[in-house]
Amino acid sequence: MRNGAVMKWSISHNEEKTFPYTLKRGELIMVTASSSIHGFEVYPGWQENVYENRASYAERWGYEFMWANLSSYRFSPPLPGHWNKIAVLQDAQIRYPNGKWFWWLDSDALIMTPSIDIHTQLLSSEGFDSNVQLDFDIPKLGGGSSGFKTPSLMEIENINMFIATDYWGINTGSFLLRRGFWTDVLLDMMIDPLAIEKNWKYTDQESYVHMYNNHAFVRNHTAMVHQRVFNSYPEWNNLGHHWQPGELVAHFASCSGGDKDSMNRCYASWQKHWDMKEISTTPDWIWQQLKDGTAPIANVRPS
């Protein structure tokens, strides 16, 4: 599944035509990953923040939560770390056979308003009608128009992916994927050797943008939404919309891998947003895991 013939495939499987307007407990899987070699991992207490944030949200809404050790996932031959996100998502589908939707959320993001259910926000007919960007001019890397637009008409039952745009195009730090044939093909396409060999600065992100812009197979089943839906940025990031109270996610994109001063500023912003997030109840069992050191933090390795 790595050549142009892929584009001729059609979505004909029954499971692709039935949109789950309701989800049973455990049918949405929250997925994140971290590597412990760069980014916020160096700050004491950060991992515990993320675990409390994600696990509490998952428990509240009846979802599952998987936190993968990104460094332990490897393609053969090995690829740069960002590409291992694909392997994690493929593994998540194996680990959670009852999962219908998989929400990838980068580890450098905070759920700020946990009273908002991602299902209601995007996977309901009301959320879809309110948030999907139709006939939208997609920005290019560096700003300005890319010359590509989203479809002018989309039907909810045909959507297999939700992802947000920013001022530089599309950001892959938060997105939803539906289990099925289309997603299997998409993940396989993203690690096509021709894509990997490109001299792209933002690797997996630019790979996805390229596929979306150039392949109707991808474009016709991907719903673009505004960042405010589930991928807002903090106030210092001028590449996109800034988080406002009442929005679901604050994503600290562009923090990982910076110099020490930049990272310190990023982490100060993280702490500020942690204090600003909506007050919610953390279940006792999560507190106990954090207290006794049994919380499954970045412990998932390849099946």
C-alpha positions, 0 to 999 in steps of 0.5 A, a space after each residue: 500500500 505504498 504507491 499511486 494505486 492506493 488513490 483508486 481504492 474506495 471506502 466500501 467496507 460496512 464499518 466505514 459507513 456506520 458513524 457511531 453517533 453514540 459510544 459505549 464505554 471504552 470505545 474512544 482511546 486517548 493516546 499520547 507518547 513521550 521519549 524522556 530525551 527532550 521537552 518537558 520530561 526534564 521538569 520534575 512533576 510534569 509527567 505526573 501532571 500529564 497523567 492526572 490530566 489525561 487519566 481523570 478526563 478518560 475516567 470522567 467520560 468513559 474512555 481508555 488512556 494509553 501512554 506510550 514510550 516513544 523511544 521503544 517504538 522502532 521501524 525497520 530501518 529506524 526512522 527519526 522519532 516523530 515518525 514513531 507516532 505512526 507505530 504507536 497508533 498502529 499498536 493502539 488499534 491492536 491493544 484496544 480491539 473495541 476502540 472505534 475512535 483514537 484521539 492522539 494528543 501530544 504529551 505537551 498539551 493540557 486538557 483545560 476544560 474537562 467538562 467538554 466531552 470530545 464526543 459531543 464536541 466533534 463526533 456528534 452531528 451537532 458538533 460536526 455541523 458547528 465546527 467543520 470548516 467547509 470551503 476553507 482556504 488552507 494556509 501554507 507553511 510560513 503563512 499565506 494561502 496554500 492554494 488548496 481548500 477543504 471540500 465545500 460539502 462533507 457528510 458526517 458518516 464519511 469522516 474518518 479523521 478530525 484535525 485542526 488548522 493553524 496559521 501555518 497549515 495543519 498541526 498533528 498534535 491533536 487529531 481523531 482517527 476512526 478505526 477502519 480500512 481508511 485509517 490503516 491505509 493512511 498510516 501506511 501511506 504516511 511512512 512511505 519511503 518517498 515521504 520519509 526521504 523528503 527534506 521536510 522540517 516538520 516531518 510527519 506534519 508536512 507528510 500529512 499536509 502533502 497527502 491531504 492537498 494532493 490526494 482526494 482519498 485523504 481529503 474527502 474523509 478528513 474534517 478540518 476544524 478551527 484550533 479552538 475546538 481541540 488544539 489551541 496554542 498558548 499566548 506566546 505562540 504566534 503560529 495559531 489561535 491563542 487559548 481562551 477560557 472555555 476551550 478544550 485544549 492548550 497545546 504547547 507546540 514548538 516547546 520541545 527541543 529548544 534552548 534552556 531559556 526557551 524551555 524554561 519560558 515554556 514550562 512557566 507557561 505550562 504551570 500558568 495554564 495548569 493553574 488556569 484550567 477548569 477545576 475538576 475532581 481527580 478520582 482517588 485511585 489516580 491519586 493513589 497511583 501517583 502516590 505509590 509510583 504505580 501510575 502507568 506513565 510512558 510505560 507502554 511498549 510495542 506489542 
